[in-house]
Every structure is written in structure tokens, then in C-alpha cells.
Amino acid sequence: MKISGKIKWYKKEKGYGYITGLDGDTYYFEISNCLNKKEEFKEGDTVLFIPNFDDIDYATNVEKVGEV
């Protein structure tokens, strides 16, 4: 199930960042786990993602969307 959140920060040159989910948790993500591998993210962008709770809170299938 996808949940929504906001980009907390993203380092384009490193290819990773963090999302603050609407559930209050912070999720790590990598550009390789985004639906659009060429997406440009900036702080505050709204995204949808699938949370993965294996070792750390990790976001997969990240996609930028309009306001949710």
C-alpha cells in the first residue's frame, strides 16, 4: 500500500535522500528505487511511496505527485 509524504532532503549528486511520511516516520530512499530514475526532487515535494520496514524505514517505488 502506498502512502504519501514530503521530501525532507535529497542529494542529487549522491542519489539518495529522506522522506517524511504522513505517518510521521522518516524513510530513506535512493533514486534507483524511484519510478522515474531521472526525477528531480527538492525539499517539500509531495511523493507517494511503498514503505519497507526490513532493517530501516526504507521507501520504494517513489513517485513525485501533485498535492495530496
N, C-alpha and C positions, 0 to 999 in steps of 0.2 A: 504494500500500500504506500503510495507516495504521500509525502507531507510537504508543506511549504515552509519557507524560511527566507532569511535575508543574508546576503554575503556580508560576513563580518570583516574579512580582508582576503585579498588574493594577490599573490606574487606571480605575475605573468612570466618573468624570467625563470622562475623555479617550477612553475606549472602546478602549484597547489595553493590551497587556502582553507578557510574555515567558514562554515555556515552556522548562523544561529537559527535553530528551528523554532517554529511557533510553539513547540512543546517546551521551550526553554533550554534545551540541551545544545551543546556546540558540537558540530560534526566536521571532521577533516574530509577534504576531497582533493582529488587530483584531476587535471584536465583529461587524462586518459579515461576517466570514469564519467565523462560528460557525453551527452548525446551528440552535441556539436563540438568536435575537438578543436575548432578554431574560434570558439566563443570568446568574447571579450567580457570580463567581469569587472565590476567596480563595487566599492563599498555601498551597501544599501540596495543592490539589485535584488529583486524578488526571484526566487527559484523554487522549483519542485524537485524532489529527490526521494530515493528509496533509502531509508536508514538501515544500516547493518551494524549490529552490536557485538560482533565476534570478540575482538580484543580491545578495540577502541570504538568510539562512536564514529562511524565512517559512512559517508554519503556516496551512493552510486546512482547512475542514470540521472545525473544532474542536468537540468534544463532551465534556462532563463525564461521567465514569463512576464506578462504584464502584472499589474497589481492584482493580488489575490484577496 
